[in-house]
Amino acid sequence: MRLLPFDYAIRNLGRSPHRLAATVLGSAVVVGVFVSAAAFLHGMDVGLARSGGPENVLLLGAGSEESIERSEIPPAHAGIVAAGVRGIRRRFDAAYVSPEVHLALAVSAGGAPPRLAPLRGITPGAFLVHPQVRIAEGRAPAAGRAEVLVGARVAARLGVRESDLAVGRTLRFERRDWTIVGRMKAPATVMDAEIWCPLNDLMLAARRTTLSCVVLTLDSADLADVDAFCKHRVDLQMVALRQQDYYDSLREFYAPIRLIVWATAGLVSIAGLFGGLNTLYAAFSTRIRELAALQTLGFSRRAIVLSLIQEATVASIAGALLAVLSARVLLDGLAVRFSMGVLSLRVDSGVVALGLAAGLLLGAAGALPPAYRCLRPGIPEALRAA
Amino acid sequence: MVTMNSMRSLSRLLGAILCLGAGCRDSQPPPEDENHRAGVLPAGLFLAAPPPAARDVREVKRDPRDGDAVVIRGRVGGGKHPFVPGRAVFLLSDLSLRPCSANPDDRCPTPWDYCCEPPDRIAARTIAVEVVDAGGRPLAVGLEGVGSLRASAEVVVRGRVSVGPAQTAVIRAEGIHVGAVSETASGSP
């Protein structure tokens, strides 16, 4: 098959700069919506995937495996577990055991109206079992002094400026002011949007008498050992599961949201595709006689279609490049309030590749219907076309 | 220049560091029983006929005595996952606990967790059953699906009571019969 030269397709793009700009921008918008959806869902996936330590086991109240917030465990159980389970990681005789309370409370700061934010009551063991957390500024909160440690994304959660959550400023919740003594970072995890305070202080303030969970980091023990312990001590009414399995179950919980996001992106893409089809049809229809002339010169319809696809694909890839570059600059790392926390949009190599592939598909698929319409008439009829 | 003396000193120092490193490990785990390592269940564990004079779970839990021989009957359950994957341990519940499936309108996918019953009542009427090695450690093999053992199955277990911290009892099984057992009572007393 004799093919048309590639520069024929490129030269045709320059025939109508306005039409080219419309095609490129149209493609950029469609791919942009697609990339935004992918960045949102990828950010959610990464946030949940990195929040669970690979060797961490979560102990929850029996029957509350699907929700830490609903789980209740008497505080004494943390010590029983630390003493009863062999093979928990230790450092200088400190066991990697973290009793925790997880709450969502209305928090206000910087004069803004209160908003629900996730709080976690912790002991020093939390910094052992959650190595993703790093104190970037200040120090850990001390018990009995109404002090808190604030995550890097809490400002986005509360809708305030970063300066409103600087070390030394105050938050207000449970009818009390709490001093920010430190800022922490736990990138791409749910903890990045949390407020941490001493366990007993939070339990007192929230009038809570039970823990939400106990987090362990295992060394020589495995999940089966902890599970067996919980079954031996059925009186404690606890269940053990891998922390990562808990966050994986949350991802499944959000499956309908993923479906809605992809469906929305799909609908917008289809609308954009139809717009593109119109533009391309307008572009190709003015060249029906030219395309017929090419056929008389010996180029097959297949070769002409290929050239039209090249033309449309170059324009759509240019739009896709514009979209992924803009997304990378504007969206990557952007904090978005979601459910009880904040997630960061992620535009990484996978999302970029997806965007470029979408642009390629848009160009190829978008060129076919108008090409078919323009090449359908016979050569004599096409040569007589206006 | 490296001399013979300095080489000897260096090798002694390295040897000392290695010994220190070996000694600094957390307490060594006890030597493993061969059966534990291989996850092999003892021959004759599953019985063709139920042992006689079986007692209810709540009766055994009321006054557990360490080392006593016991025959106990019940239903596998007491939690959403009554078996421990990779360990010969499962939960056995008293026959008086009412599974959700007893209500014809209930479509609960895990009736063996007795979620319709109060948690304290479930805890009081559920006991762990394990198959252990010579060292008293549960064998490293799961029991779900072995010898027809599954959630909600009615079983009779012959074994010995082992009482641990806080007077919590565990049954160390020597024989397990899987099959329908007669109830002494049903519903809440």
Interface residues (C-beta under 8 A of the other chain):
Chain A: A62 G63 E65 I80 G84 R90 D219 S220 D222 A224 D225 D227 A228 K231 H232 R233 V234 D235 Q237 V239
Chain B: D26 P29 G78 G79 K80 H81 V84 P85 G86 R87 V89 F90 L91 D113 C115 P119 I122 A123 T126 I127 A128 E130 P138 A140 G164 P165 A166 T168 V170
